Amino acid sequence: MNSEHSFLNRKKTDPASYVFTGRVLDEKTGIQLFRYNKDECSESVIEGPDKLEKFEEGYQYWLNVHGLSKPAQIASICQKFDIHSLAIQDILDVNQRPKYQEFESFSFLTIKTTVPDKEERNTEQISFVLGLNYLISFQERKADYFEHLRYRLREKVGLLRERTPDYLLYTLLESILDNYFKTLDKLDEQTQAFDFSNPDSDPAPSVLAQIEQQKRYVQFIKKAIVPIKEFTFSIERNKSPYIQQRHMKYFLEIRDLCLTLIDQCDSILSSLESSNNLFFSVQGQRMNQVMKTLTIVSTIFIPATFVAGIYGMNFINIPELRWHYGYFAVWFLILLIIVGMLIYFKKKKWF
């Protein structure tokens, strides 16, 4: 799936139907469940939606679903936990703009993230459903950039097992933003490679297409980050019932990371715009050099053409016509004019 999803290119569907708008992959829907508290943690792979059970009190749950190409299964999983039909449609519509919404029994957040370790600029949509003692995440495809969090749950590293799912949501968002930092750092390195300051460089027209492609990708990333920032502002103003006050400082940290990423996007866009302008300046300068050289060559040969034109006239009384050395004298005159003009142009620094 191309990274530059069109947020406006949505498929309009009936509110009662569920359609996956992304690229259908040969990947079955995977369901992984973590059931944990301070003292214990169990991990299981669920074979299908019918094997899921209601979440018990006294435990925290992280249900991770990857592979959205089978809408019926995704809808079945969501209906098991009373997830609203509008949220189900948003989970399956991967071409929409990232958004945050509060429902009666859960908070819903859907965002974009870049897919790591890929040469292609791919992204995927990730949706989160946050309740009192559970977090459900929906990924387009299986990826390993949450593996360090799974390790922390299994081995009781850090605070994950001691905190509620809103803290888990914070760590997942932090991991996604960290992936954006890696992507932007790589883009920044590629941007620095567009160096047209070397006078001997000859940038091909394809470089301009690369610059424009980079600009579109950075703008896409910026659009994907802004809703995460808006989410942190929203929960700070409205005090979501599913996010504890003691964890609010972590989400404010997420906001700061978003602001840093947006600044980095603006910086890269500015560099790309400068590279774009410099590309045209270099091309214009090269064209000026070519035109100046052609003009000088033409100017040099204009007097020679004038002399040859005079001596090519058919008049008897041209004095030099019967002179034995007339031909050589004319050549000497032409060469003298050419050398004189070259010396004059050199002193003027025209070439």
N, C-alpha and C positions, 0 to 999 in steps of 0.2 A: 504494500500500500504506500503510495507516495506520501511524503511527509506534508506536502502543502495541500491538506484537505481544504476544500472550500466550505467555510462555515455557513454560506448561504445556499449551498447546493444540497438541500435536504429533500428527502423523499416524504411527501405528505401521505400519512397513513390514517386509517380509521382508528379512533381511540380504543376500539375494542380488539384491534388486531396488532400483532407484533411482527415487525420485519427488520431483519439485520441489514443495515445499509453499507456495511464494509465488504471487503473482499472475502469470499468464502474460501477457507483453507481446509485442507484435508487433515484437520485436527479435531479430535473429539473433545467434548467439554470435560475439563478436569475439575474436580472438587476436592479441596484440601481443607481439613478442619483442625484448628488448634483449640483445645479446651484446657484452660489453665487457671491457676490462682497462685498465691504466694508460695504454697508448699508443693504443688504438683503441676505437671504439664503432660498432656497426652496429645498425640498427633495421629491423624487417620486420613486415609484417602477414601472418599465416599464414591461408591460405584454408580450412583444415580440419584436423582431428586427424590425418588420414593424411599431411599434409605436415610434421608435426613430426618432428624427429630427436633422438636422444639428445644430451645435453649433453657437450661435449668438455672435457678438462682444459686448463688454461692460460687459461681465460676464466671470467668470471662471467656469470650469466644472470638476467634478470628476465622471466618470462613472465606477462603480465597477461591474464586472461580475463574478459570482461564479457558478461552475458546468460546466465542459468542455466536458462531455461525449456525447454531441450532436454536432458533428463537423459542421453540416450544419448551425445550429443556430449561432455558433461562427463565422463561415465564413461570414454569412449574416451581423452580427454586425460589423465585421471588414471592410467589403466592403462598409458599409454605410459611413465610415469615410476614405475611400481610403487607407486602410492599405495594404501594399504589401503582395502578396501571400507567399513569403518566411517567412515573419514575422508571418503570420497566421499558417504556418506549425510549426514554432518554438513554438508558443503558445500551440499547441496541442501535441507536442512531449515532454512529461514530462520526458523522459529518457536521454535527451541530457545534455551536460555540460552547466552550466550558461554562458550567453554571453551578450555582449553589442554591438550594431550596430547603425550607423547613416544612416537614409534614407533621401530622398529628403525633405519630409514634416514632419518628426517626428523622435524622438530618440526611440530606442527599447532596453529594458533591460529585461532579464529573469533570475531569481535566484531561489534558493531553500530556504525553511524555515522549521523549525521544527514545528510540530503541538502541541500547548500547551495543558496541562491538560489531557494528554493521558498516559496510562500505557505503551502502545506499542510505539516503537520508529518510529513513522510515520513522514513523511515530505510531503510537497506539493510544487509544482512549482508555482511561481507567476511571471507574466509577466506584464511589464509596457510599455505603449505607451504614450510618452510625446510630445505634440504639443505646439503651441504658447499660447493657452488659455484653454487647456484641458489636463487631465491625465486620461487614461483608464487603469484599472488594471484587470487582469484575474487571478482568483483563481480556483484551482482544486475543492475545496469544501467550503462550508460556514463556516466561522470562526469568532470569536469575538475579535481577537487581534488588530483590527483597531477601535474598538468601542469608545475608548477614543478620537480618532481623529474626529469621527462623532459628538461626543458630543461637541467638541471644535468648529466645524463648526456651529452646531445648535445654540449654546449659545453665539457665538462670544467671545470665550475664547482664548487669545493669539493672534498671528499674522496671523493665517491661512486665515481668510477672507480678510485680507489686502494685501496678497501676491499672486504671480502668482503660477501656478501649479507645477513649479519646486521646490518651497518651500514645497508644499504638498508631492512631491516625497521624499524629504529629510526626512520629518517626518515619512513617511511610512517605509523608509529604516531604520531609527533609531529604529522604533518599532520592525522591524524584527530582527535587531541586538540585541536589548534588550532581545528578546525571545531567541536568541542564548546564551546570557550571562546566562539566567536562566537555560537553558539546560546544559551548561557546568558547572555551579555551582553544579547542581544536580549530574552530572557525576563525578565531583571532590570529592563530598561527598562519592559516591559509591566507588571511587578508594581508598579513605582512609580506607574504610572498609576491604580492602584486607591486613590484618595485620597478617603476618606470624612470627612475632618476638617472640610471646609467645611459649616457648618450649613445652607447653602442647597442643598446637593446632595441629589438624590433618586435614589439608586441603584436601578436596576430589578432585579427578580428574576433576569433573565438574567445579570447581573454575577456572581452566585453560581455559576452554571453555568460561566462562564469561569474563575473562580478554581479550581474543582474540576478543570477540564480542564487548567489550568496545573500543578496539583499532580500529577496523574497523569503528565503528560509529564516533569516534573522527576524524579519517582520512577523513571520508565522510564530516563532518562539515567543516573541514579545506579546503577541495576542494571547498565547496560551498561558503566560505567566500572570497577566493582569487579573484574570478571574480568581486566581489563588489569593492574590493580594486583597481583592474585594471580599473574598470569603473571610479573611482575618478581620477586616474592618467590620463586616456584618456581625460576626459572633461577638466582637467587642462591644458593639452598640446594643445588640438585642439579647445578649446573654443566653445563648443556646442552652436548653436544659440537659443536653447530652455532653456538654463540655464543662468540666469542673473548673471552678474559679482558680484553684491552685495550679492548673495546667495552662491558664490563660497566658502566662509569661512565655510559654514555649511557642504558642501560636503567634504571639507578637514577634518572636524571633523569626518565625516563618515569614512574616510580613517584611522584616528587615532584609531577609535573604531575597525576597521577591524584588524589593527596591534596588538591591545591589545588582541583581540579574538584569533588571530593566535598564539601569545605568550602563551596564556592560553592553547590552543590545544597542543602546543609543550610541555608545562609543564605537562599536564595530560598524554600525550603519554610517556614522560620520566618516570613518576611515574608508569604507567602500565608496562613499560618495566622492571623497577626495581622490581615490584611485580612478574612479570613473572620469572625473574632470581632468586628471593628469593624463589619462589615456588619450583623451581628445586633444589635449594641449601638445602631447608628444607627436601625435599623428599630424596635427596642424603645423608644428614646427618642421617635421620631416617634409611635408608638402611644400612649405615655404622654401626649404633648402633646395628641393628639386626644381621648383619654379625659378629660384634665383640662378641656379646653375644653367638651366635652359636659357634664361634671359641673357646671361653673360655670353654663352656660346653664340646665341643669335646676334647679340650686339657686336661681337668680335667679327663675325662674318659679313655683317652689313656693309662696312667700308670696302671689304674685299670684293663683294658683289657689285658695289658701285664702280670700283675701278675696272672690274672685268666688263661691266656694262658699257662704260665709256669706250674702252678699246675694242668692244665688239660692234661698234657702230660702223656702218659702211660709208665712210667719207674718205675721199682721196687725200685731203689736206691735213690729216692727223700727222703731226711731225714725226712721231716715232715709228710710223708704219714701215718706212724704208730704212730705218736705222738697224744696223747689223746686230746690235746688242739690245734692241728694244724689248724683245720677249723676256730676256733675263732681268732687265731693268724693272719691268712691270712686276715680275715675281719678287724682286728685291723690295719694291715699294709695298706690295701686299704684306710680305713678312715683317717689314719694318713697322707697318701700322698695327699688325697683330701683336708683336712683341711690345710695342709702346703701350697698347691698351691693357695688356696683361700686367705690365709694370704699374700702370696707373690704378687698375683695379686692386692690385695687391697692396699698394700704399693706402688706398681707401678702406682696406680690410673688407672688401665685398665678397671675398672667398678665401 
